[in-house]
């Protein structure tokens, strides 16, 4: 009986500590990404969490995981930010495949960049049972936005040599595919990407050492 009481007291004490000392969410943007807007022309964002082990594996200097919703449409935004390093050019297809998704229709598409032109981004469909998502992704560095991981690595390596304060980032946008309206997911991803692309250079380059 005594052991049971002690165990209950320890559980209660642990619960009280967790309530008064909640774990830090590492995916809400604590550096430059804190300036990423939570609203984009009707798209309203909600911060999401990310497992500590995954965060450590990314070795990011800042990280943002956020879900945006506009009416019945939802998209997910992931930004992995690095400073002073050459990390960040990982292939997101491997992340999805490790979670049991099948990669379909890999290729590239173009989204508006807010300057009357278009940015080429990578695109694929990730499928796991009834869960199907259209995924856009690309990389960014000062003065550069590209779908080419090799070009990103080369640019970042050069910039790190010339400018110690340089940065690099990986950007991913996802939208849920619906069986009754597949074009809607593509339109949502493209629309949201077009609103994010013009804003990110200012967000990512806002805080220099």
C-alpha positions as CSV (number, residue, x, y, z in Angstrom):
1,X,0.0,0.0,0.0
2,X,2.8,2.4,0.9
3,X,4.5,1.7,-2.5
4,X,1.3,2.4,-4.3
5,X,0.8,5.7,-2.5
6,X,4.5,6.7,-3.2
7,X,4.0,5.8,-6.9
8,X,0.8,7.9,-7.1
9,X,2.6,10.8,-5.5
10,X,5.5,10.6,-8.0
11,X,3.1,10.4,-11.0
12,X,1.2,13.4,-9.6
13,X,4.5,15.3,-9.1
14,X,5.6,14.4,-12.6
15,X,2.3,15.6,-14.1
16,X,2.5,18.9,-12.2
17,X,6.0,19.5,-13.5
18,X,5.0,18.8,-17.1
19,X,2.0,21.2,-16.8
20,X,4.2,24.0,-15.3
21,X,7.2,23.3,-17.5
22,X,5.8,22.3,-20.9
23,X,8.5,21.0,-23.4
24,X,9.8,23.6,-25.8
25,X,8.3,23.2,-29.3
26,X,11.4,23.2,-31.5
27,X,9.4,23.6,-34.8
28,X,7.7,27.0,-34.3
29,X,10.6,29.2,-35.5
30,X,12.8,30.7,-32.8
31,X,15.2,32.6,-35.0
32,X,14.6,34.2,-38.4
33,X,11.6,31.9,-39.1
34,X,9.7,33.5,-36.2
35,X,9.0,36.3,-38.7
36,X,7.3,34.0,-41.1
37,X,3.7,35.3,-41.4
38,X,1.0,33.2,-39.7
39,X,-1.5,34.6,-42.2
40,X,-1.2,34.7,-46.0
41,X,-4.2,36.4,-47.7
42,X,-6.8,34.2,-46.1
43,X,-4.5,31.3,-45.3
44,X,-4.5,31.0,-41.5
45,X,-1.6,29.1,-39.8
46,X,-1.4,26.8,-36.8
47,X,2.1,25.8,-35.5
48,X,2.8,22.1,-35.3
49,X,5.4,20.1,-33.3
50,X,8.2,17.9,-34.5
51,X,9.9,15.0,-32.7
52,X,13.1,16.0,-31.0
53,X,15.0,13.1,-32.6
54,X,14.0,14.3,-36.1
55,X,15.0,17.9,-35.2
56,X,18.4,16.8,-34.0
57,X,18.9,14.7,-37.2
58,X,18.1,17.8,-39.4
59,X,20.8,19.8,-37.5
60,X,18.9,23.0,-38.3
61,X,19.6,26.4,-36.8
62,X,15.9,27.1,-37.1
63,X,12.8,25.1,-38.0
64,X,9.2,25.9,-38.8
65,X,6.3,23.4,-39.2
66,X,2.9,25.0,-39.7
67,X,-0.5,24.0,-41.1
68,X,-2.4,26.7,-43.0
69,X,-6.1,26.6,-43.7
70,X,-8.4,28.6,-45.9
71,X,-12.0,27.4,-45.9
72,X,-11.9,23.6,-46.5
73,X,-8.4,23.7,-48.0
74,X,-5.3,22.8,-46.0
75,X,-1.6,23.0,-46.7
76,X,1.5,22.3,-44.6
77,X,4.6,24.4,-44.7
78,X,8.0,23.1,-43.6
79,X,11.1,25.3,-43.6
80,X,14.5,24.1,-42.5
81,X,17.0,26.9,-42.0
82,X,20.8,26.6,-41.7
83,X,23.5,29.2,-41.1
84,X,27.3,28.9,-41.5
85,X,26.8,25.3,-42.8
86,X,26.3,23.3,-46.0
87,X,23.5,21.1,-44.8
88,X,19.9,21.4,-45.9
89,X,20.0,19.8,-49.4
90,X,18.4,16.5,-48.4
91,X,15.9,14.8,-50.6
92,X,12.3,14.8,-49.0
93,X,11.3,11.8,-51.0
94,X,13.5,9.7,-48.7
95,X,11.6,11.1,-45.7
96,X,8.3,10.0,-47.2
97,X,9.6,6.6,-48.3
98,X,10.9,5.9,-44.8
99,X,7.3,6.5,-43.5
100,X,5.9,4.0,-45.9
101,X,4.7,6.4,-48.7
102,X,5.1,5.6,-52.4
103,X,6.4,8.3,-54.6
104,X,4.4,8.9,-57.7
105,X,4.6,11.4,-60.6
106,X,8.0,13.0,-59.7
107,X,8.9,16.0,-61.8
108,X,8.9,19.8,-61.7
109,X,6.3,22.6,-61.9
110,X,6.3,26.3,-61.9
111,X,4.7,28.7,-59.4
112,X,4.3,32.5,-59.5
113,X,7.0,34.4,-57.7
114,X,5.2,37.6,-57.1
115,X,7.3,39.5,-59.7
116,X,5.4,38.5,-62.8
117,X,7.7,35.5,-63.4
118,X,7.7,31.9,-62.1
119,X,9.8,29.8,-59.9
120,X,10.5,26.2,-60.9
121,X,10.0,23.8,-58.0
122,X,10.1,20.0,-57.5
123,X,6.8,18.2,-57.3
124,X,5.7,14.6,-56.5
125,X,2.7,12.8,-55.1
126,X,3.2,10.8,-51.9
127,X,0.7,7.9,-51.4
128,X,0.1,5.7,-48.4
129,X,-3.3,4.0,-48.5
130,X,-5.9,6.6,-48.7
131,X,-3.5,9.3,-47.6
132,X,-2.3,11.0,-50.8
133,X,-0.5,14.4,-50.9
134,X,0.9,16.6,-53.5
135,X,4.3,17.9,-52.4
136,X,6.3,21.0,-53.7
137,X,9.8,21.7,-52.5
138,X,12.9,23.8,-53.3
139,X,16.0,25.4,-51.8
140,X,16.9,28.9,-51.0
141,X,20.1,31.0,-50.3
142,X,20.7,34.7,-50.6
143,X,19.7,35.7,-54.1
144,X,18.8,32.2,-55.0
145,X,15.7,30.0,-55.2
146,X,16.1,26.7,-57.0
147,X,14.8,23.2,-57.6
148,X,18.3,21.9,-58.2
149,X,19.9,20.5,-55.0
150,X,23.4,20.5,-56.7
151,X,23.1,24.2,-57.6
152,X,22.1,25.0,-54.1
153,X,25.1,23.1,-52.6
154,X,27.5,24.8,-54.9
155,X,26.1,28.3,-54.3
156,X,26.1,27.8,-50.5
157,X,29.6,26.4,-50.5
158,X,30.8,29.5,-52.4
159,X,28.8,32.0,-50.3
160,X,30.1,30.4,-47.0
161,X,33.6,31.0,-48.3
162,X,33.0,34.6,-49.2
163,X,30.4,35.5,-46.5
164,X,30.5,33.8,-43.1
165,X,27.0,35.1,-42.3
166,X,25.4,33.4,-45.3
167,X,22.4,31.1,-44.9
168,X,20.5,28.3,-46.7
169,X,17.1,26.9,-46.4
170,X,14.9,24.0,-47.6
171,X,11.2,24.7,-48.2
172,X,8.4,22.2,-48.6
173,X,4.7,22.6,-49.1
174,X,2.1,19.8,-49.0
175,X,-1.6,19.6,-49.8
176,X,-4.0,16.7,-49.3
177,X,-5.3,15.0,-52.4
178,X,-9.0,14.3,-52.4
179,X,-10.5,11.5,-54.5
180,X,-13.4,13.7,-55.5
181,X,-11.4,16.7,-56.5
182,X,-7.7,16.1,-57.2
183,X,-7.2,19.4,-59.0
184,X,-8.2,21.3,-55.8
185,X,-5.1,20.1,-54.0
186,X,-2.9,21.1,-56.8
187,X,-4.5,24.5,-57.0
188,X,-4.2,25.0,-53.2
189,X,-0.5,24.1,-53.2
190,X,0.2,26.4,-56.1
191,X,-1.8,29.3,-54.7
192,X,-0.2,29.0,-51.3
193,X,3.3,28.7,-52.8
194,X,2.8,31.8,-54.9
195,X,2.1,33.7,-51.7
196,X,5.0,32.3,-49.7
197,X,7.7,32.7,-52.4
198,X,7.9,36.5,-52.4
199,X,7.9,36.7,-48.6
200,X,10.6,34.2,-47.8
201,X,13.7,36.1,-48.9
202,X,13.0,38.9,-46.5
203,X,12.1,36.4,-43.7
204,X,15.2,34.3,-44.1
205,X,17.7,37.1,-44.5
206,X,16.1,39.3,-41.8
207,X,18.5,38.4,-39.0
208,X,22.2,38.4,-39.6
209,X,24.8,37.9,-36.8
